[in-house]
Amino acid sequence: MHAPAPATGATTGGAAPAPVLAPLRIGPHVSPTPVVLAPMAGITNSAFRTLCREHGEGFYVSEMVTSRALVERTPESMRLVTFEPHERPRSLQLYGVDPVTVAAAVRMVVEEDLADHVDLNFGCPVPKVTRKGGGAALPWKAGLFRSIVRGAVREASRGGLPLTVKMRKGVDDDHLTYLDAGRAAEEEGAAAVALHGRTASQHYSGQADWDAIARLKETVTSIPVLGNGDVWSADDALEMVRRTGCDGVVVGRGCLGRPWLFADLQAAFAGRPERHRPGLAVVAATIRRHAELLCEHYGDELRGCRDIRKHVAWYFKGYTVGGDLRSRLGLVDSLAALDELLAGMDLSQPYPGAPAEGPRGRAGSPQERVALPEGWLDDRELTGAALENVRQAELSVSGG
């Protein structure tokens, strides 16, 4: 397990020089900054992706779309696969448990030019998914995992789209799958694999196991290996790369309320020392920009302002913003109301340092036992009742 990296702005004394990574190539697409924005349900819509792109470069992946819902063209799935004209490459994450349905969804993406890159999610730890054999539980069934990746790669290749795979270490520490799954994804033609260094049983609790990322990098040698878990700052990202040798990082909760993290990552991987340490005036301007983008995204000011409410605590973490003002920000219903509240803040506040950094978002609690179909762990192949269970797992949920 890794030890915490120095806080943003700290020096590393006699530590080895910071790694400078090559651009990240996923199929024909190249990003100068080897960073991927991880999908987060209700967060990584086009408004948030646009905001992050305004700060730095990388691959910005959509909210997860269920394969079955996409094939059935549900209104919500079609909304989720809508990208802004400036979004290039368009990265779309799919979730699925049935090889035929996943392949059909990828075929639809290719034939209708819905995206430039497809990512498959095998990292969801949500009980209502794992109890039916989906998400992070699925790679335990090695044949099913390989079949899904093979069919998806076949359909993606018809349109020249690269397909990547995101996964966790396994179900729990006694049922690890990531090395077998990494090899299978590589053999079946995936363009890259990403590993969240936790098991399904951990959810987001404890520390991510960066040693597992290093082992996967030693195992998968012909395609990029990306590391995910506990990247809260640019220094964390540099330390992950230094310790694991991974080819890039996947950022999820670390950018909540901190889209400038991508600018820090861009500077760090280019070997530059500058870091963003915004005062409250910059934070206020950023949340205002985010709210404006959300209103444009939904075409509805009230809905956009309701959406920004959940970001308030993340943006103002560590800053002196009174409880009453925070409560009122959590009820904002118009851009004018937001402007009035922001104007009432002490915008001269400087960056508070450590209180504004570190973990954010819900970590959840570790599970003594992961919810799984009966007998799921008895063997690595999919047979009998387990086959029917897994067909029911395509739910409109996300995580990883």
N, C-alpha and C positions, 0 to 999 in steps of 0.2 A: 504494500500500500504506500501511497506517496505521502510525504510530509508537506505541510502547507508551504506554498511559495511565498517569497517576500511580498509585503503589501505594495500596491502601486506607488511608485515614487521611491521605494526603498532601494538601497544599493546592495549588491551581492558580494562585495568584498573581493576575495580572491577566487570567486567562482569562474568557471570556464566562460569564454566569450559567448554572447548570445547567438543562437543559430540564425542564419539568414537562409530562408527557404526559397527554393525555386518556385516559379508560378505553378499553380495547380491546374493540371489538365484532366478534364473529364470528357472523354471522347474527343470531338473536334473543338470543344469549348475550353478556353484558357482564362483563368483569373490570375492577375498578378499577385493577389493576396490569397494564400492557401487557407481560406476560411469559408465555412458553410454555416448559414443560419439554419438551425434546426426548426422543424415545424412545431408550433405550439397551438393547440386548439383555441380559437377565439382571440389569438394574438397576432399571428404572422399572416394577416391579410395583406392586401396590396398596399394599404395605407402604411402599415408598419414596415413592410419591405421597402417602400419608397423612402421612408424616413431613414432607414438604415443605409440604403444606397447613397443617400446624400452625404453620409459621413465616411463611407469607405467601400472598398471593392470586395467582391466575393461571390459565392453562389448563394442565392436567397431562395429557399425552398418554400413552397406554398403550404398552407394548412393541409393536413392529411385528408385524402378523399377515399372513401370506400369504393372498391372496384365494382361491387354489385350496384351501388347507387349511381355510379357514373354510367355504367352500361344501361341502366334503367332511366337515365337522364332525369333524375330528380331535380327539382328547382335549386335546392341547396348545393348539390354537387356541381351543377353547371355554373353556379355563382362562384364556387371555390376555384374552378379552373379558368376563371377569367383573369387575364393579366393586363396590366397597363402597357401601352405601346412602347414605353421606354424600358420595360423589363426584358433584358437579354443577358444571358440565356434565361428562358422561362423554365424553372425547375418545379416539377410537380411530384408530390409524394402520393403513392398509392398504398392502400392496405387491402389485403385479401388473403383468403385461406383456401380457395379452390383454384387449381391450376387453370382450368378452362375459363373461369370468370376473370381472373387476373390477366390472362392472355388476351381475352376479348377487350378488356379495358385498355390495355396497352395498344392493341390494334386500333381502337377508336382514337386514342391520342395521336397516333401516327397518321391515320387517314384523314382526320379533321384538323391536323396541325394545331393541336391544343397546347403543346409544350415542346421544348428542345431537349429536355433531360428528364428522365423518370427515376425516382428513388422508391425503393420498396421498404416498407416499415415492418421489421420483425422485432421491434423493441418495446411495444406497448405492455405495461405491467398491470393494467386495470383489471380487477377481478372478473368483471362481467365479460371480458374478452378471453382471459387466460382460462377461465372455467369451461370454456368451449373449445379450448385448444388453439386459440389465436394468439397473435402478438408474440411476446417473448417466449411463450410456451411452444410455439410451432416448430422452431428448429430442432426440438427434441425428436420430432418425427423426420428423420434425415431424408428419407425418400420423398416425402411431401415437400419439404423445403427445396430440395434440388429440382423437383418437377416444376414448382412455381417459378423459380429463377430461370430455368431453362426455357419455359414457354414465354416468359416475359422478355427475355433477351432475344429470343427468336423474332417476336413481333416488333420489338424496338429496332432491331437491326434492319428490318425492311425499310425503315425510314431514316436510317443512319443516326438514330437516337442512342446516346449512351444510357445504360441502366446501371444504377448503383444500389447497394444494399446497406441498410442500417440495422444494427442488432445489439443485443445485450450479451453478457457473458453466458447466460443460461437461465434455467429456472431457479436454481439455488446453487450453493457451493458444492452440493453432492451431485448435481446434474448440469454440468457445464457443456455448452455446445459450440462456443464461439470459434474454436480452432477448426472443428469439422465443418462448420457452416462457412467459415472464411475460405477454406480450401475448395468447398463445393462451389461457392459463388465465383471464385477465380476460374475454376475449371469450366464452368458453364458460360463464361464470357462477360461477367460483370465488369464494369469499367472502374469501379472502386468499391471498397467496403469501409464502413464506419462502425466503430465499436464504442458503445457507452459502457464504461468500466464498472457496471453494477449488474447484479442479477435481478430477475423479476421480484424476488422476495425482498430485496432492499428498497424497492421503489426509488426514491431519491435520497434516502437516509444514509448516514455514515459518509465515508469517503469513497470516491471512485478509485478503482484499482488500476492505476496506470501501468503496473507491471504486466497486466493482462494485455494492454495495448501493445507493449513491447513484444510480448510473445506472439501476438498476432502478426506484427510486422516481420518477425523472424520467419513466420510460417507462410505468409502470403507475400510473394516476392516479385510478381510480375505486374501488379496493379497497385495504385495508391492505397494506403491504409490511413484512415483518418481517426483521430482520437476525440472522444467526447466524455465530458464529466468533470465538473469542478473547475471550469475555466471562467473565473470571475474577473480576471484582469489580463492585460497584455503580458505581464510577468508570469502569470500562471500558464499562459499559452506557450511562452518560450521555455518554461521549465518542463512542460509536458513533452514538447518536441525534443528537448535535450535528453530527457530520461528515457524516452520510448523510441526515438528515431522515426516517429510517424511523419507522414507527408503533409499533414495539415490538421486543422482542428475544426470541430463542430461545436458551435456555440448555441446554447439554449437559454436557460434562465439567467445567465450572466448579463445579458443585454437588456433585461427588463428594466425600463426606466433609465437606460443608459445606452442609447443608440450610438453615442460617440465611442463606445468600446471598439467599434469596427475601424474607426480612425486610429485608435491606439494600436490595434492589431496590425493595421497596414504599416504604421511606422515601425513597430517592433520587428516585424518580419523583414523589413527593408534595412534593419540595422540602425534606425534612427532613434534617438533618446526621448524625443518629445512625447508627452502624454497629456490628455485632456483632463483638467481639473476645474470643471466649471463652477463659477459662482452661481448664486441663486437666480440672477438675472438671466443667465444663459439657460438654466434649467426651465425657468418659466417660459422663455421664448420657445424652447423645444417642445414642451407639452402643449403649448398653443399651436405650434405647427402640426403636431401629431393630431390634435383635435380637428384642425382644419382638414387634414387629409382624410380623417375618418368620415367627416361630413360629406366630402366629395365622393368617397368610396361607396357610401350607402345611398347617396343622393337624398339624404334626410338629415337635417341638422339635429333634431332631437335624438335620433338613433345614434348619430356620431358622438354626441355629447354624453349619452348614456354609456357608450362604449369606453370613452376616455376615463370614466370614473374608476375603473378597476386598475388603472395605471398610476393613480395619484400617489399611493403609498410608495410605489417603486421609485417614482421620480424624485420625491421629496425625502427619501430615506437619508437620515443624518443631518438634514437642515432644520433650523428652528422655524417650524411652522405650527402654530397653535392648534390644539385639538378642535376648537370650534371652527377654525378656518378649514382644517382638513375635512371636517364633517360636511361643511357647506360645499367644498369641492367635490365631495362624494355624491352630491345631489344636483350638480350643475346640469342645466337643461338647454343652454344656448351658448353660442360663442360670446355673445355680449356679456352674459352672466360670468363666464369664465374670465373674460378680460377684466371685469370689475374686481373679481376676487384676486387675480394675479397682481393687479395694480395696488392692492392693499397690503402686499407683502413687503418686507424689508429686503428689497432687491440688491442691497449693497453687501449682503452676506457673502463671504468668500467660501471657497470649497472647504468642507469640514474635515476632509481627510478620511481616516479609517472608518468613522461612523457611516459614511456613504458607500463604503465598499463591501466586498464579501458576499456571502450567500443571499439570495433573494428568491421569492417564489416558495411554494409549498414543498417541503421535503417528504411529507408522508411518514408513515411508521413502517418499520420492517415487519414482515409477516413471518410468523412461525411456520406456516404452511401456505404455499401458493394455491389459490383456488384453481383446480384442474378437473377435467373429466375423470370419472372413476376409472382407475387402471391405466391412466395416461402414461405413467412412468414405468410401466411393466416392461415395455420394450421400445425400440426405436422406430418401429414401422407402424403404419396406420392401417388398422383393420377393424372390422365389425362396427360396434356401436360408436367407436371413436371417430369413424369416418362421417357418420351422421352428425355427431356433435360439432365437428369442425366446420361443417357446411353452415351451421347456424351462427358462426362467430363473426360474420361480416356486419359489424355494427358501426354506426357513425360516431366513432370515438377515436381519440388520439392519445399519443403519449410516446415515450421512448427514452 
